[in-house]
Amino acid sequence: MLNHASTHTARDARPMTGREVRDGPTPRLRLIATGMLLVATSGLLAMLATRLGSTIPGSEGRLTLAIWGVVAGLVYFAGLWPVRFHALGNRSLAWVWCIGLAMRAMVLPAPPFLENDFNRYLWDGAVVAHGVNPYGFAPAEVFPAYGGTAQTALPENLLGMEAEVVRSKINHPHLTTVYGPVAQAAFAAAHALSPWSMLAWRCVLIVFDVLTMIAVLALLRRLGKPAAWAAWYWWNPVLLREVISSGHMDVISLPLVVMVLLMATRGTGFLVGVTMALAVGVKIWPLVLVPMFMRAAGARVRATLVAIIAFLAVSVLLWAPVLLGGRAESNGFQAYALQWYNNDAVFAGTAWTIQTLLPHVGLDAVHGPRITRFIVGAALLVTTALQMRRWNGSLDELTRRSLVVLAVMFFLIPAQFPWYYLWMLPLLAATPRASLLAYAAFLPLYYVHYELPWVVWIEHLPVLAWFLWEWRTCRSPQSAAAIAVEGQ
């Protein structure tokens, strides 16, 4: 015992080397400085929303928001990427939590800035809260004064002035809602909390936001990664802008996806199937991860079958209102699947190439977009199949490979909205990739692409090239880990 104590004292008393001195306070100071700068940028966003949102013309407001986003993204990436997180202790996690909460507190009271998607959420929430199927009619059909036929019987308080103010600001009011049944439950919860209230909706979003942060921390713990890596999620300025400020609902599915990730490698087939169905019930995109998660859960044939049956059964129950809605001419899901294009780079370039080539083979160029959608879908299926090869069944591998599938999907889809980037964010916190994290500084260019269409190439192509280089150089788990933690 004495010898052990003497050895321990001698080891602690030895002088620190120059590298150890640098690795001590420097990472913590960098984390502190980056956090304070991000709080400052959050305050600036709140100021822009409060003072300029209703006075600046649209194009000027979008330019202002783009500049803010690029600056905030640069602070986020350039401040955090060089941090040697492994040199930080657990006390740094408290700082990560506090900075993220401060960022959200800054933005929470400010009005939404240059955004109106939340009006559909408020409308859907009111409809569902009153027991009406939101998939059975489009908002424009309710009000005769606006061309509606009023065929749907609605409670009186859905036809008042407050309802009309919200309804008049809904995007694509002649289409039925494109949000899944689980998302509808969240909309209804906000309405029950406070009818027609953006603040109530934000409170619901923050609940799912915090749940995602907790799930990310659980994932990091399981993987044996530094807890402070959660800052990649919790401090992300795209998340702050698109969820807390703008009110986009994509955060609702994130804790469910991470929960499936945590359960999949433990063979809990039934829970994996149910939770995956709930995630897809928010928005369709987690469907691309179903083969990955089912494979991870299916170390045994029985577990795979249980997961698939549970997924299908719960999905049928959840999506029954969509099928019962019976809308064909104004179906929002159909319109989104076949007609939506926005801020796309790879898809637009591929569609243009195909449309140019089709007349040379005797086909009408009008078929170009649909052919491109087929090609994109096939490319995503091939990517998923490749990521399912040579599987070792570990949680780390499932996380890395799922991130690749989501990244490829984001690069290929015809609607590359900045808030869709958030689908990758929890996995990026667990397996950081410089290319995808740097997207936070490029995506805000989205806000000026309406005036400057060419900016989409600057927004996406540098990140795509960087990602492909990373993918080529880190095919093995060892090299992937080396790139992910380089300089950290």
Order of alpha helices (4+ residues) and beta strands (2+ residues): alpha-alpha-alpha-alpha-alpha-alpha-alpha-alpha-alpha-alpha-alpha-alpha-alpha-alpha-alpha-alpha-alpha-alpha-alpha-alpha-alpha-alpha
